Amino acid sequence: MKKTLSFAAIHFSIAFTVAYVLTGDIIIGSLIAMTEPTVNTGAFYLHEKLWQLSRQARPAVKTASFAVIHFNVAFLVGYLISGDWLVGGALALVEPSINTLAYFFHEKVWQRRHAVKPAPLHLGHHH
């Protein structure tokens, strides 16, 4: 759950910035920024659970699979809240693209931090 929450914080920040820049409206931008990452955080959690079944979760393949989900969610949320196909389309292209890059680096950092390290080898003499 810590991994999901850490990515959620990144996602909310990116979503707000992109939604506000696209709409110029702080209310609509905020609604999109609160809704889109919330839906995607749930999708992210389920995505992680499914990928845990794989022994070889390569970051690039895992990133691509989440990107497909993310693009679809971004479009639907952007369109439904703004009522504008252009905002939905632009949000679907820009926000997930930035978040996909963020996700890739988040995944790499997370894997490094939680990698199983072999036990140290003791070659010294006992006195």
Disulfide bonds with the S-S distance in Angstrom:
none
